Amino acid sequence: MPLEYSKLLALPAAALLLVASPCVSFQTSKLATRTTSTKIAMTSSSEQQLLKDDLVALASSTRRGFSASRKDRDKAKSIINELSKLSPTEEPAAAYYSDAQATSDDIVPSLAGKWTLIYTDAPDITSLDAPLSIQKLGRIGQECDPPLIKNVIEWKRPSWASSLPFSGDEDSRILQKVVTEGASTPADNPTVDLKLVGLEISGTNGSMEETNSGLVNSLLNGPAALLEQNPIKLQGPLKGPFGKFDILYLDDEMRITKTYQGYYTVNVRQEKENEWF
């Protein structure tokens, strides 16, 4: 039976404290829990940012990992392992679920979008920067537009070819895109399986004046101009296995993946105003 108001007023002060204290204690407990949760979230966020800053700095000092020593690679791996424990995204592969398996129409953060590589230890990528190559390696990125994933490589005119005729200008570039199709399921998350779909090659004539149409004029302005006028798009009916990758970390700014061979890639999301492909 609850105490009547008149009797409650007649109780000694000590008894009133005993009656009221459980309620006060419960409210205080809830407040303490919320405060602790907030502190944990803030601490995690702060730790994430520090680790991300360290990784970006290491990527810059090692030229995207191309000049990384064993010690640098070990440090990068250590940072990545710590970041993977703090990933804020429970289902990073959700953008590549089938429509029937999708958990949300608006997945945030999402793998979908355009990304630029800032670090890797994958030898098939770090070997692209050969000093005597007929092309100069530019930026490397990935365009994720479910179900497609396009691996993008930017090629530029090497400095040694600046005096050669028909080589284009210093701002001319060729974009090579290896087109794959990605797929995942809630059971496979965070793994995305890839199948090779095709190849796309296009060019941009840089700062030169608009290229006149015609094969001869395009050739005179270099290969980038030729491909700008005549882009290549190869896509057949068959799809071949192209490996898979695990998404170790994903937020609105950064994505870290590990290939099935055990190599790491770190990408940052392109801002709309700074998109290069």
Phi, psi and omega in degrees: 000128178292149179291136174290149184302320182294321179289326179298322180295332183276350182290148175297160182301321181297320179294320178302320179297321180294321179293318187277333190299322179301319180296314180298318181298320181295315179296318180297321179297317179296318180297318179297321179296315179297318180297317179297317179299318179297318180296319179297316180298317180294321179295316179298315179299317179295319179293319176303312183296319178297317179294319178297318178298318179297320181291318178297318179297318178294320179299319180293316184289340180253015179055058179068016182095354183293329180247020183290138173275174177300321179297319178297316181295322177295320178295317179298317180297320179296316179297316181297319179299320179291318180295323182298333178285342185250011181302128183277359186251118183286326181233073184295338181269005188301330180297341182249017167288157172291163182304322182290336184262350184300135182271343182202147177282344183227082185274121182226131349292156183238147175291336181297142179135188179251133186233148177242131180290132174242343179202143171202156171241013181285120184296333179291343176262313183295339179279354182287339186270056181285136185294329183253025180292152178285350176228150178263127180290131176254227181280159178232137182208186180212133177251114181255104180229086189313134008270004184274148170228116182253122176272117191250131175235131179261126178246136180237168177289129178291153183298327182291345182263008185297332182267357181279142177288156175061027181256359182080186180253181186292342179263356177292146180208156176240133178253121177253125182236116172271117188264124177235167177242126182257150178209143177210172177220162176304326180288329182272341181313132013260031182267137175241123177272144183240144171231136180287129183249319183178195183219138177232135177226126180222166181228160174228131188280008177068220185272000181292160179296159183307130184290134175290148181289160179113144184298315184297313180297323178294318179297322181295333181265007175100168183296328180295319178295321179298316181285338174293321179278334185224069180296152181253133177220109182248123179208119182254178181284341184266146178236127182251152178302139183225027178087195180200167178215154175255138177267109183275329183210137178208122168224194184289344186246327189227148177223133178236128180233160177230125181284167181291346174275352177098014179261152185252147170225139178239123180236150173244146182288137178285138172278147185308318184284349182241022179293137181245358172212000000 
